[in-house]
Amino acid sequence: MAGQDHSVDVLAGRVLFSDDAKYNLLDRRFAEGDVIKATKLSEEFGLDEFHTEHPEALIMFLVDPTGHLTICTTDAERTSAAGQTVIALVSAEPMASSVS
């Protein structure tokens, strides 16, 4: 009927990236200078090494060598392999200090 509110009581969907990746967190991290970075994985530098280098990383996407993009969700297991590219929100790397 015209003029009546037909609000949805329950929304269904998938949670992207992580359970705590809400707008406020993302907004704060961008305001603090965090950046989205793409890192190609290899046999020597896999997802474990990526997490060691960027423990605060919020992994958002995985791209396989053929270019297929996978959006990371909380309900899907992340599998990684050499040749994939991880796209993640990470802390901005410190600027190189000048040497006197």
N, CA, C and O atoms as a printed pandas DataFrame, in Angstrom:
     atom_number atom_name residue_name chain_id  residue_number  x_coord  y_coord  z_coord
0              1         N          MET        A               1    0.824   -1.169    0.000
1              2        CA          MET        A               1    0.000    0.000    0.000
2              3         C          MET        A               1    0.873    1.240    0.000
3              4         O          MET        A               1    1.956    1.251    0.586
4              5         N          ALA        A               2    0.406    2.259   -0.646
5              6        CA          ALA        A               2    1.149    3.506   -0.735
6              7         C          ALA        A               2    1.293    4.137    0.645
7              8         O          ALA        A               2    0.357    4.143    1.444
8              9         N          GLY        A               3    2.499    4.672    0.909
9             10        CA          GLY        A               3    2.728    5.385    2.153
10            11         C          GLY        A               3    3.099    4.515    3.336
11            12         O          GLY        A               3    3.435    5.040    4.398
12            13         N          GLN        A               4    3.048    3.189    3.186
13            14        CA          GLN        A               4    3.409    2.323    4.303
14            15         C          GLN        A               4    4.885    1.962    4.225
15            16         O          GLN        A               4    5.452    1.820    3.141
16            17         N          ASP        A               5    5.491    1.818    5.393
17            18        CA          ASP        A               5    6.895    1.440    5.480
18            19         C          ASP        A               5    6.998   -0.069    5.368
19            20         O          ASP        A               5    6.388   -0.795    6.153
20            21         N          HIS        A               6    7.762   -0.543    4.405
21            22        CA          HIS        A               6    7.954   -1.985    4.202
22            23         C          HIS        A               6    9.410   -2.340    4.485
23            24         O          HIS        A               6   10.091   -2.914    3.635
24            25         N          SER        A               7    9.881   -2.000    5.672
25            26        CA          SER        A               7   11.260   -2.266    6.058
26            27         C          SER        A               7   11.494   -3.764    6.168
27            28         O          SER        A               7   10.595   -4.535    6.502
28            29         N          VAL        A               8   12.710   -4.147    5.881
29            30        CA          VAL        A               8   13.104   -5.537    6.022
30            31         C          VAL        A               8   13.581   -5.734    7.451
31            32         O          VAL        A               8   14.450   -5.001    7.923
32            33         N          ASP        A               9   13.020   -6.718    8.142
33            34        CA          ASP        A               9   13.395   -6.975    9.525
34            35         C          ASP        A               9   14.706   -7.747    9.632
35            36         O          ASP        A               9   15.464   -7.552   10.583
36            37         N          VAL        A              10   14.977   -8.612    8.676
37            38        CA          VAL        A              10   16.168   -9.444    8.716
38            39         C          VAL        A              10   16.887   -9.318    7.377
39            40         O          VAL        A              10   16.296   -9.502    6.313
40            41         N          LEU        A              11   18.173   -8.999    7.458
41            42        CA          LEU        A              11   18.986   -8.930    6.257
42            43         C          LEU        A              11   19.883  -10.155    6.216
43            44         O          LEU        A              11   20.434  -10.564    7.238
44            45         N          ALA        A              12   20.025  -10.728    5.056
45            46        CA          ALA        A              12   20.884  -11.892    4.900
46            47         C          ALA        A              12   22.038  -11.515    3.980
47            48         O          ALA        A              12   21.880  -10.687    3.083
48            49         N          GLY        A              13   23.163  -12.107    4.199
49            50        CA          GLY        A              13   24.311  -11.836    3.361
50            51         C          GLY        A              13   25.546  -12.475    3.956
51            52         O          GLY        A              13   25.475  -13.204    4.945
52            53         N          ARG        A              14   26.663  -12.193    3.346
53            54        CA          ARG        A              14   27.934  -12.731    3.813
54            55         C          ARG        A              14   28.768  -11.600    4.382
55            56         O          ARG        A              14   28.690  -10.463    3.917
56            57         N          VAL        A              15   29.562  -11.916    5.386
57            58        CA          VAL        A              15   30.423  -10.923    6.012
58            59         C          VAL        A              15   31.736  -10.882    5.234
59            60         O          VAL        A              15   32.403  -11.901    5.059
60            61         N          LEU        A              16   32.092   -9.684    4.771
61            62        CA          LEU        A              16   33.313   -9.525    3.994
62            63         C          LEU        A              16   34.524   -9.330    4.890
63            64         O          LEU        A              16   34.443   -8.679    5.932
64            65         N          PHE        A              17   35.620   -9.886    4.485
65            66        CA          PHE        A              17   36.955   -9.666    5.033
66            67         C          PHE        A              17   37.149  -10.226    6.436
67            68         O          PHE        A              17   37.936  -11.158    6.601
68            69         N          SER        A              18   36.472   -9.706    7.451
69            70        CA          SER        A              18   36.557  -10.233    8.811
70            71         C          SER        A              18   35.354   -9.746    9.595
71            72         O          SER        A              18   34.657   -8.823    9.176
72            73         N          ASP        A              19   35.116  -10.376   10.739
73            74        CA          ASP        A              19   33.957  -10.001   11.548
74            75         C          ASP        A              19   34.029   -8.562   12.052
75            76         O          ASP        A              19   32.993   -7.932   12.266
76            77         N          ASP        A              20   35.235   -8.035   12.244
77            78        CA          ASP        A              20   35.352   -6.676   12.775
78            79         C          ASP        A              20   35.593   -5.617   11.699
79            80         O          ASP        A              20   35.855   -4.459   12.024
80            81         N          ALA        A              21   35.508   -5.993   10.439
81            82        CA          ALA        A              21   35.755   -5.049    9.341
82            83         C          ALA        A              21   34.499   -4.232    9.037
83            84         O          ALA        A              21   33.922   -4.327    7.954
84            85         N          LYS        A              22   34.103   -3.448    9.994
85            86        CA          LYS        A              22   32.947   -2.566    9.841
86            87         C          LYS        A              22   33.421   -1.218    9.311
87            88         O          LYS        A              22   34.619   -0.937    9.281
88            89         N          TYR        A              23   32.477   -0.396    8.898
89            90        CA          TYR        A              23   32.807    0.907    8.318
90            91         C          TYR        A              23   33.709    1.727    9.240
91            92         O          TYR        A              23   34.701    2.296    8.786
92            93         N          ASN        A              24   33.373    1.793   10.526
93            94        CA          ASN        A              24   34.153    2.625   11.451
94            95         C          ASN        A              24   35.613    2.190   11.519
95            96         O          ASN        A              24   36.508    3.034   11.556
96            97         N          LEU        A              25   35.860    0.892   11.534
97            98        CA          LEU        A              25   37.232    0.390   11.570
98            99         C          LEU        A              25   37.971    0.757   10.287
99           100         O          LEU        A              25   39.101    1.244   10.330
100          101         N          LEU        A              26   37.329    0.521    9.151
101          102        CA          LEU        A              26   37.978    0.836    7.877
102          103         C          LEU        A              26   38.241    2.336    7.768
103          104         O          LEU        A              26   39.320    2.745    7.340
104          105         N          ASP        A              27   37.272    3.151    8.147
105          106        CA          ASP        A              27   37.420    4.604    8.102
106          107         C          ASP        A              27   38.589    5.051    8.976
107          108         O          ASP        A              27   39.391    5.888    8.561
108          109         N          ARG        A              28   38.687    4.494   10.183
109          110        CA          ARG        A              28   39.777    4.850   11.091
110          111         C          ARG        A              28   41.129    4.444   10.513
111          112         O          ARG        A              28   42.090    5.211   10.563
112          113         N          ARG        A              29   41.193    3.247    9.969
113          114        CA          ARG        A              29   42.477    2.775    9.432
114          115         C          ARG        A              29   42.928    3.622    8.247
115          116         O          ARG        A              29   44.111    3.942    8.131
116          117         N          PHE        A              30   41.998    3.987    7.368
117          118        CA          PHE        A              30   42.376    4.860    6.256
118          119         C          PHE        A              30   42.792    6.230    6.771
119          120         O          PHE        A              30   43.744    6.816    6.255
120          121         N          ALA        A              31   42.093    6.755    7.783
121          122        CA          ALA        A              31   42.437    8.051    8.365
122          123         C          ALA        A              31   43.827    8.017    8.999
123          124         O          ALA        A              31   44.523    9.032    9.019
124          125         N          GLU        A              32   44.230    6.867    9.510
125          126        CA          GLU        A              32   45.551    6.710   10.121
126          127         C          GLU        A              32   46.649    6.477    9.084
127          128         O          GLU        A              32   47.825    6.372    9.433
128          129         N          GLY        A              33   46.266    6.398    7.820
129          130        CA          GLY        A              33   47.267    6.258    6.765
130          131         C          GLY        A              33   47.456    4.861    6.227
131          132         O          GLY        A              33   48.340    4.642    5.399
132          133         N          ASP        A              34   46.654    3.906    6.669
133          134        CA          ASP        A              34   46.773    2.552    6.123
134          135         C          ASP        A              34   46.498    2.584    4.625
135          136         O          ASP        A              34   45.796    3.463    4.126
136          137         N          VAL        A              35   47.058    1.619    3.925
137          138        CA          VAL        A              35   46.959    1.568    2.474
138          139         C          VAL        A              35   46.543    0.170    2.016
139          140         O          VAL        A              35   46.702   -0.812    2.741
140          141         N          ILE        A              36   46.014    0.107    0.812
141          142        CA          ILE        A              36   45.714   -1.186    0.203
142          143         C          ILE        A              36   46.924   -1.571   -0.635
143          144         O          ILE        A              36   47.385   -0.809   -1.485
144          145         N          LYS        A              37   47.427   -2.775   -0.373
145          146        CA          LYS        A              37   48.664   -3.229   -0.997
146          147         C          LYS        A              37   48.438   -4.581   -1.668
147          148         O          LYS        A              37   47.751   -5.447   -1.125
148          149         N          ALA        A              38   49.017   -4.751   -2.840
149          150        CA          ALA        A              38   48.977   -6.033   -3.536
150          151         C          ALA        A              38   50.342   -6.691   -3.400
151          152         O          ALA        A              38   51.369   -6.078   -3.692
152          153         N          THR        A              39   50.345   -7.948   -2.952
153          154        CA          THR        A              39   51.593   -8.684   -2.741
154          155         C          THR        A              39   51.478  -10.044   -3.413
155          156         O          THR        A              39   50.566  -10.818   -3.124
156          157         N          LYS        A              40   52.406  -10.320   -4.303
157          158        CA          LYS        A              40   52.406  -11.618   -4.983
158          159         C          LYS        A              40   53.086  -12.660   -4.099
159          160         O          LYS        A              40   54.186  -12.443   -3.592
160          161         N          LEU        A              41   52.413  -13.791   -3.924
161          162        CA          LEU        A              41   52.965  -14.883   -3.127
162          163         C          LEU        A              41   53.877  -15.746   -3.985
163          164         O          LEU        A              41   53.713  -15.835   -5.202
164          165         N          SER        A              42   54.837  -16.375   -3.331
165          166        CA          SER        A              42   55.763  -17.279   -4.016
166          167         C          SER        A              42   55.996  -18.492   -3.130
167          168         O          SER        A              42   55.431  -18.591   -2.041
168          169         N          GLU        A              43   56.820  -19.403   -3.594
169          170        CA          GLU        A              43   57.174  -20.568   -2.778
170          171         C          GLU        A              43   57.902  -20.107   -1.513
171          172         O          GLU        A              43   57.725  -20.690   -0.444
172          173         N          GLU        A              44   58.720  -19.061   -1.638
173          174        CA          GLU        A              44   59.512  -18.571   -0.520
174          175         C          GLU        A              44   58.736  -17.610    0.381
175          176         O          GLU        A              44   59.044  -17.491    1.567
176          177         N          PHE        A              45   57.733  -16.925   -0.171
177          178        CA          PHE        A              45   56.968  -15.930    0.575
178          179         C          PHE        A              45   55.484  -16.240    0.412
179          180         O          PHE        A              45   54.825  -15.769   -0.515
180          181         N          GLY        A              46   54.980  -17.054    1.349
181          182        CA          GLY        A              46   53.582  -17.465    1.304
182          183         C          GLY        A              46   52.721  -16.640    2.249
183          184         O          GLY        A              46   53.147  -15.599    2.749
184          185         N          LEU        A              47   51.525  -17.109    2.483
185          186        CA          LEU        A              47   50.581  -16.383    3.331
186          187         C          LEU        A              47   51.085  -16.282    4.774
187          188         O          LEU        A              47   50.868  -15.261    5.428
188          189         N          ASP        A              48   51.751  -17.320    5.278
189          190        CA          ASP        A              48   52.307  -17.252    6.635
190          191         C          ASP        A              48   53.337  -16.130    6.754
191          192         O          ASP        A              48   53.331  -15.375    7.726
192          193         N          GLU        A              49   54.218  -16.026    5.765
193          194        CA          GLU        A              49   55.231  -14.971    5.777
194          195         C          GLU        A              49   54.576  -13.593    5.625
195          196         O          GLU        A              49   55.018  -12.620    6.236
196          197         N          PHE        A              50   53.532  -13.518    4.816
197          198        CA          PHE        A              50   52.801  -12.259    4.664
198          199         C          PHE        A              50   52.226  -11.825    6.013
199          200         O          PHE        A              50   52.339  -10.659    6.392
200          201         N          HIS        A              51   51.605  -12.773    6.742
201          202        CA          HIS        A              51   51.044  -12.452    8.057
202          203         C          HIS        A              51   52.128  -12.055    9.054
203          204         O          HIS        A              51   51.902  -11.194    9.904
204          205         N          THR        A              52   53.296  -12.669    8.957
205          206        CA          THR        A              52   54.400  -12.302    9.840
206          207         C          THR        A              52   54.851  -10.869    9.554
207          208         O          THR        A              52   55.126  -10.107   10.480
208          209         N          GLU        A              53   54.926  -10.511    8.291
209          210        CA          GLU        A              53   55.362   -9.165    7.903
210          211         C          GLU        A              53   54.285   -8.108    8.166
211          212         O          GLU        A              53   54.597   -6.956    8.466
212          213         N          HIS        A              54   53.017   -8.512    8.051
213          214        CA          HIS        A              54   51.890   -7.591    8.221
214          215         C          HIS        A              54   50.848   -8.212    9.161
215          216         O          HIS        A              54   49.778   -8.617    8.707
216          217         N          PRO        A              55   51.148   -8.293   10.466
217          218        CA          PRO        A              55   50.214   -8.959   11.382
218          219         C          PRO        A              55   48.859   -8.259   11.488
219          220         O          PRO        A              55   47.870   -8.884   11.869
220          221         N          GLU        A              56   48.809   -6.988   11.159
221          222        CA          GLU        A              56   47.561   -6.225   11.240
222          223         C          GLU        A              56   46.767   -6.262    9.932
223          224         O          GLU        A              56   45.708   -5.642    9.833
224          225         N          ALA        A              57   47.263   -6.973    8.945
225          226        CA          ALA        A              57   46.658   -6.955    7.608
226          227         C          ALA        A              57   45.218   -7.454    7.626
227          228         O          ALA        A              57   44.870   -8.410    8.319
228          229         N          LEU        A              58   44.405   -6.774    6.842
229          230        CA          LEU        A              58   43.035   -7.198    6.597
230          231         C          LEU        A              58   42.999   -7.668    5.151
231          232         O          LEU        A              58   42.927   -6.863    4.222
232          233         N          ILE        A              59   43.050   -8.988    4.976
233          234        CA          ILE        A              59   43.074   -9.540    3.623
234          235         C          ILE        A              59   41.677   -9.406    3.029
235          236         O          ILE        A              59   40.690   -9.862    3.607
236          237         N          MET        A              60   41.618   -8.771    1.865
237          238        CA          MET        A              60   40.348   -8.465    1.239
238          239         C          MET        A              60   40.070   -9.349    0.015
239          240         O          MET        A              60   38.948   -9.814   -0.187
240          241         N          PHE        A              61   41.096   -9.567   -0.784
241          242        CA          PHE        A              61   40.934  -10.313   -2.029
242          243         C          PHE        A              61   42.144  -11.195   -2.284
243          244         O          PHE        A              61   43.248  -10.905   -1.824
244          245         N          LEU        A              62   41.923  -12.267   -3.019
245          246        CA          LEU        A              62   43.003  -13.091   -3.560
246          247         C          LEU        A              62   42.792  -13.157   -5.066
247          248         O          LEU        A              62   41.670  -13.342   -5.538
248          249         N          VAL        A              63   43.884  -13.004   -5.819
249          250        CA          VAL        A              63   43.817  -13.070   -7.280
250          251         C          VAL        A              63   44.731  -14.195   -7.719
251          252         O          VAL        A              63   45.918  -14.201   -7.395
252          253         N          ASP        A              64   44.173  -15.157   -8.465
253          254        CA          ASP        A              64   45.019  -16.263   -8.911
254          255         C          ASP        A              64   45.799  -15.852  -10.164
255          256         O          ASP        A              64   45.533  -14.795  -10.735
256          257         N          PRO        A              65   46.756  -16.678  -10.595
257          258        CA          PRO        A              65   47.599  -16.306  -11.737
258          259         C          PRO        A              65   46.828  -16.065  -13.038
259          260         O          PRO        A              65   47.337  -15.404  -13.943
260          261         N          THR        A              66   45.614  -16.591  -13.137
261          262        CA          THR        A              66   44.817  -16.360  -14.354
262          263         C          THR        A              66   44.010  -15.070  -14.273
263          264         O          THR        A              66   43.344  -14.688  -15.235
264          265         N          GLY        A              67   44.069  -14.393  -13.114
265          266        CA          GLY        A              67   43.337  -13.150  -12.940
266          267         C          GLY        A              67   41.996  -13.303  -12.246
267          268         O          GLY        A              67   41.271  -12.321  -12.087
268          269         N          HIS        A              68   41.652  -14.517  -11.828
269          270        CA          HIS        A              68   40.374  -14.744  -11.139
270          271         C          HIS        A              68   40.444  -14.139   -9.738
271          272         O          HIS        A              68   41.327  -14.478   -8.951
272          273         N          LEU        A              69   39.508  -13.242   -9.433
273          274        CA          LEU        A              69   39.454  -12.553   -8.150
274          275         C          LEU        A              69   38.524  -13.288   -7.206
275          276         O          LEU        A              69   37.386  -13.596   -7.560
276          277         N          THR        A              70   39.010  -13.570   -5.998
277          278        CA          THR        A              70   38.182  -14.148   -4.943
278          279         C          THR        A              70   38.038  -13.116   -3.842
279          280         O          THR        A              70   39.032  -12.613   -3.318
280          281         N          ILE        A              71   36.792  -12.801   -3.489
281          282        CA          ILE        A              71   36.524  -11.883   -2.392
282          283         C          ILE        A              71   36.563  -12.685   -1.107
283          284         O          ILE        A              71   35.882  -13.704   -0.995
284          285         N          CYS        A              72   37.344  -12.247   -0.141
285          286        CA          CYS        A              72   37.477  -12.974    1.122
286          287         C          CYS        A              72   36.264  -12.707    2.008
287          288         O          CYS        A              72   35.892  -11.559    2.250
288          289         N          THR        A              73   35.665  -13.778    2.478
289          290        CA          THR        A              73   34.521  -13.705    3.379
290          291         C          THR        A              73   34.828  -14.544    4.613
291          292         O          THR        A              73   35.717  -15.396    4.600
292          293         N          THR        A              74   34.079  -14.288    5.675
293          294        CA          THR        A              74   34.354  -15.000    6.927
294          295         C          THR        A              74   33.915  -16.459    6.888
295          296         O          THR        A              74   34.366  -17.262    7.704
296          297         N          ASP        A              75   33.044  -16.807    5.950
297          298        CA          ASP        A              75   32.525  -18.171    5.919
298          299         C          ASP        A              75   33.252  -19.080    4.927
299          300         O          ASP        A              75   32.844  -20.222    4.718
300          301         N          ALA        A              76   34.312  -18.582    4.325
301          302        CA          ALA        A              76   35.053  -19.396    3.356
302          303         C          ALA        A              76   36.504  -19.522    3.802
303          304         O          ALA        A              76   37.122  -18.547    4.231
304          305         N          GLU        A              77   37.033  -20.718    3.698
305          306        CA          GLU        A              77   38.424  -20.959    4.058
306          307         C          GLU        A              77   39.330  -20.319    3.016
307          308         O          GLU        A              77   39.082  -20.422    1.814
308          309         N          ARG        A              78   40.377  -19.661    3.487
309          310        CA          ARG        A              78   41.339  -19.050    2.565
310          311         C          ARG        A              78   42.401  -20.063    2.219
311          312         O          ARG        A              78   43.076  -20.604    3.094
312          313         N          THR        A              79   42.538  -20.309    0.954
313          314        CA          THR        A              79   43.629  -21.154    0.496
314          315         C          THR        A              79   44.517  -20.300   -0.386
315          316         O          THR        A              79   44.035  -19.527   -1.214
316          317         N          SER        A              80   45.793  -20.446   -0.203
317          318        CA          SER        A              80   46.720  -19.642   -0.984
318          319         C          SER        A              80   47.741  -20.548   -1.634
319          320         O          SER        A              80   47.983  -21.671   -1.190
320          321         N          ALA        A              81   48.334  -20.035   -2.695
321          322        CA          ALA        A              81   49.347  -20.790   -3.419
322          323         C          ALA        A              81   50.309  -19.809   -4.071
323          324         O          ALA        A              81   49.984  -18.643   -4.296
324          325         N          ALA        A              82   51.490  -20.310   -4.364
325          326        CA          ALA        A              82   52.470  -19.492   -5.080
326          327         C          ALA        A              82   51.841  -18.985   -6.369
327          328         O          ALA        A              82   51.130  -19.714   -7.060
328          329         N          GLY        A              83   52.112  -17.735   -6.677
329          330        CA          GLY        A              83   51.561  -17.135   -7.893
330          331         C          GLY        A              83   50.313  -16.311   -7.648
331          332         O          GLY        A              83   49.942  -15.488   -8.484
332          333         N          GLN        A              84   49.657  -16.519   -6.508
333          334        CA          GLN        A              84   48.492  -15.710   -6.175
334          335         C          GLN        A              84   48.951  -14.343   -5.695
335          336         O          GLN        A              84   50.073  -14.171   -5.219
336          337         N          THR        A              85   48.053  -13.378   -5.832
337          338        CA          THR        A              85   48.296  -12.039   -5.306
338          339         C          THR        A              85   47.309  -11.777   -4.185
339          340         O          THR        A              85   46.104  -11.975   -4.343
340          341         N          VAL        A              86   47.829  -11.328   -3.049
341          342        CA          VAL        A              86   47.014  -10.959   -1.900
342          343         C          VAL        A              86   46.790   -9.449   -1.975
343          344         O          VAL        A              86   47.742   -8.681   -2.120
344          345         N          ILE        A              87   45.543   -9.035   -1.877
345          346        CA          ILE        A              87   45.220   -7.613   -1.802
346          347         C          ILE        A              87   44.678   -7.377   -0.407
347          348         O          ILE        A              87   43.665   -7.954   -0.012
348          349         N          ALA        A              88   45.376   -6.508    0.345
349          350        CA          ALA        A              88   45.062   -6.342    1.763
350          351         C          ALA        A              88   45.243   -4.894    2.195
351          352         O          ALA        A              88   46.009   -4.133    1.603
352          353         N          LEU        A              89   44.514   -4.543    3.244
353          354        CA          LEU        A              89   44.699   -3.268    3.919
354          355         C          LEU        A              89   45.798   -3.459    4.953
355          356         O          LEU        A              89   45.670   -4.285    5.857
356          357         N          VAL        A              90   46.875   -2.696    4.821
357          358        CA          VAL        A              90   48.019   -2.837    5.719
358          359         C          VAL        A              90   48.435   -1.471    6.243
359          360         O          VAL        A              90   48.085   -0.439    5.671
360          361         N          SER        A              91   49.182   -1.478    7.333
361          362        CA          SER        A              91   49.743   -0.234    7.844
362          363         C          SER        A              91   50.701    0.330    6.813
363          364         O          SER        A              91   51.439   -0.405    6.157
364          365         N          ALA        A              92   50.676    1.641    6.682
365          366        CA          ALA        A              92   51.600    2.282    5.751
366          367         C          ALA        A              92   53.023    1.970    6.190
367          368         O          ALA        A              92   53.342    2.010    7.378
368          369         N          GLU        A              93   53.858    1.665    5.236
369          370        CA          GLU        A              93   55.240    1.348    5.562
370          371         C          GLU        A              93   55.942    2.621    6.016
371          372         O          GLU        A              93   55.722    3.690    5.445
372          373         N          PRO        A              94   56.769    2.516    7.022
373          374        CA          PRO        A              94   57.478    3.708    7.486
374          375         C          PRO        A              94   58.370    4.248    6.387
375          376         O          PRO        A              94   58.992    3.488    5.643
376          377         N          MET        A              95   58.424    5.553    6.292
377          378        CA          MET        A              95   59.293    6.170    5.285
378          379         C          MET        A              95   60.739    5.934    5.670
379          380         O          MET        A              95   61.088    5.932    6.851
380          381         N          ALA        A              96   61.565    5.737    4.677
381          382        CA          ALA        A              96   62.989    5.523    4.953
382          383         C          ALA        A              96   63.564    6.770    5.606
383          384         O          ALA        A              96   63.341    7.893    5.154
384          385         N          SER        A              97   64.304    6.545    6.672
385          386        CA          SER        A              97   64.897    7.692    7.343
386          387         C          SER        A              97   66.110    8.157    6.563
387          388         O          SER        A              97   66.825    7.361    5.955
388          389         N          SER        A              98   66.320    9.428    6.595
389          390        CA          SER        A              98   67.467    9.972    5.871
390          391         C          SER        A              98   68.723    9.722    6.692
391          392         O          SER        A              98   68.709    9.770    7.922
392          393         N          VAL        A              99   69.787    9.461    5.988
393          394        CA          VAL        A              99   71.067    9.204    6.634
394          395         C          VAL        A              99   71.878   10.476    6.577
395          396         O          VAL        A              99   72.020   11.084    5.516
396          397         N          SER        A             100   72.417   10.883    7.725
397          398        CA          SER        A             100   73.227   12.125    7.774
398          399         C          SER        A             100   74.667   11.820    7.540
399          400         O          SER        A             100   75.498   12.727    7.543
